[in-house]
Structure formats: C-alpha cells, structure tokens
Amino acid sequence: MAMTGAKRLRELMSKEDHIVVAPGVYDGLSGRIALAAGAECLYMVSIAHPTSPFPVLFFTTSRSQTLADLGIATLNDMLSNASTITSLSPSTPVIADADTGYGGPIMVSRTVRQYALAGVAALHIEDQVQEKRCGHLVGKQCVSREVYFARLRAAVKTRDEMGSEMMIIARTDARADLGFEEAVERLKGAVECGVDALFLEALQSTEECEKAVKIFAPTPVLLNMVPGGKTPQMGVKQAKEIGFKLYINPTLGLEAVVRPLQKAYKMLVEQGTDECEPIGPKALFEICGLNEAMAFDESVGGAAFGSK
Ligand SMILES: C[C@](O)(C(=O)O)[C@H](CC(=O)O)C(=O)O
C-alpha cells in the first residue's frame, strides 16, 4: 500500500521553504485533471450531493446536483464526494472542507472518524452556526468560543483515539463580524485544543495576512484564496513569502468550467450548434484512466481490451 495522503501532507508541510498548493476540485473528473496537471495536494470544495429531485441552486457535479454553500450539505454528501476524490490517488493528500462538523461534539466526532476512514489527509472545522454560509458572503454568525472549542476538542480527541495522522485545521469566520482580534483569540484557543493548523477565513488585507502568520508561528497557517472573495488576490509566490504553509483555491475548478459550460449549452439550445474544439471520446476517456484500465485487463489475461 502506498503512503497515505495524511502522512504525505505532514511530510510536505514539514519541508522548510515550501508552501503546499491545493487546487480546488469538486468531483472525480476535476480531481483527475488536477492530478494530471501535477498537483501535489487537492482541496475538496464544499458542495452538496442531494439525491432529491429538487432544482439545482448552484454548482453541479458529475453524479448529482450541487447546492449553494449555505450549510445544506450533510456529512454523507461530503463524505461521498471525499471518498471519490481520495480514491483517485490515495497517496496524494486531499484537504476536505468539514464545515461546522455537522452538529455537536458527538457529530463532529463521527465526521472526523468518517473522513479519516475515507482517506482524507486534513479537514477543517469552523465556528459558524449550523445555518452557515460561504465565508466570503456577508451576514455570517458565529457560535461562542466554548461551543467552537468543544467542536475542536471533539475533532482532535477522535483523531488521536483512532491513531490517525489526519490533520485537524481550525477555521474561524469571526473576522467578518467580530473583528480581527476576536478571530486571533479564537485561533489561539484552537491551538490549545491541539489542532495542527489554522485558517483565518476572509482575511481583509495583506497586512492582516502578515500579522496572522507572525502571531501564530510556528503553527502553520492556511491561506484561502477565493477568486473574487474578501481577501486581496495573491499568488502562491506572495503567499509563500508572507509565510503561509498551505494555499487553497477552492473554487478554481468551478470558476474554470462554469462560464464555458454556460456558453456551450446556451449556443446549442439557442442556435442548434456548438463551437467546442472536440477532444474526442478516446482522449476524453484517457483522462479518466482508459489506458491504465486496459493495461490492467491485459496484464491479468483479460482478452477484451488487448487491441487498442
Ligand atoms: C472554503 C469554502 O468553505 C469551500 O466551500 O470550499 C468556501 C469557498 C467559497 O465558497 O468560495 C469558503 O467559505 O471560503
């Protein structure tokens, strides 16, 4: 069995002068494309997988509908997607959003257990209320420090009792309505709860980014670079210079596909044609592991796919 994603992530993060870059993926196909591009780590954006026939509100995945980031996703929705993504390359770390942990400490514990069993390398738990929303929307509400710390202690205790190497990242959303100082106090408390890394959501300036990294050193700090979000746009080079150890761009995959899809579907519906530069079925399936599957079949004496 190859090295686990969790072990690999710990190794990558312990490297001096290195920042772990995790492009956001939202399903198996986007995960495969990120891996083929050479990503050393993946970030699973929070999406919902409802099986009900209600209308799509926002993002879409290959297998199911996806809903807006409003705390609609349940543990099972997230877990199913995480398992799909971790199974693509078990030794490549996957950092997965675990929102609020989906309930009180007992539920947080269940979430941590299930994510670790699914091969997730790191997850983050935040201090928003259950009816949460994307950290880059306005009107967020946070639970008390006590409730937040109980979530984090539940996460750390469960991870430790399992003997898992999965990293627990504490996220706070307090910056928006409670202020930078409160966010800092919350993350200081999070360190005392035994978390491995920190995520101060929606930092509002480069100065805040620099301050956060300095204040929490040597605890590693994650930068959430959301295109069009509240944090000033910065690339990996600048984030690394500031001292961040993790760089996620959660919606990059979605940003890359939504507009081209809108355009392509609209053109077929309205004009009865399309302008796509075809990749072709073979090359499309190659992205999805066609050659590996055929080679495997042949290697064990399967006769069906010997001729390409
Ligand atoms: C990181 C995040 O929680 C996510 O859903 O992946 C979001 C990203 C987004 O919706 O832009 C966030 O709250 O920052």
The ligand as an SDF file (V2000), in Angstrom:
LIG
                    3D

 14 13  0  0  0  0  0  0  0  0999 V2000
  -13.5830   27.1130    1.5020 C   0  0  0  0  0  0  0  0  0  0  0  0
  -15.0590   27.0440    1.3290 C   0  0  0  0  0  0  0  0  0  0  0  0
  -15.6330   26.7580    2.5710 O   0  0  0  0  0  0  0  0  0  0  0  0
  -15.4770   25.8930    0.4250 C   0  0  0  0  0  0  0  0  0  0  0  0
  -16.6630   25.6860    0.3050 O   0  0  0  0  0  0  0  0  0  0  0  0
  -14.6690   25.2140   -0.1370 O   0  0  0  0  0  0  0  0  0  0  0  0
  -15.6570   28.3170    0.7730 C   0  0  0  0  0  0  0  0  0  0  0  0
  -15.1730   28.6930   -0.5820 C   0  0  0  0  0  0  0  0  0  0  0  0
  -16.1740   29.5350   -1.3420 C   0  0  0  0  0  0  0  0  0  0  0  0
  -17.3750   29.2470   -1.2760 O   0  0  0  0  0  0  0  0  0  0  0  0
  -15.7750   30.4530   -2.0300 O   0  0  0  0  0  0  0  0  0  0  0  0
  -15.4650   29.4090    1.8010 C   0  0  0  0  0  0  0  0  0  0  0  0
  -16.3370   29.5200    2.6610 O   0  0  0  0  0  0  0  0  0  0  0  0
  -14.4570   30.1130    1.7610 O   0  0  0  0  0  0  0  0  0  0  0  0
  1  2  1  0
  2  3  1  0
  2  4  1  0
  2  7  1  0
  4  5  2  0
  4  6  1  0
  7  8  1  0
  7 12  1  0
  8  9  1  0
  9 10  2  0
  9 11  1  0
 12 13  2  0
 12 14  1  0
M  END
$$$$
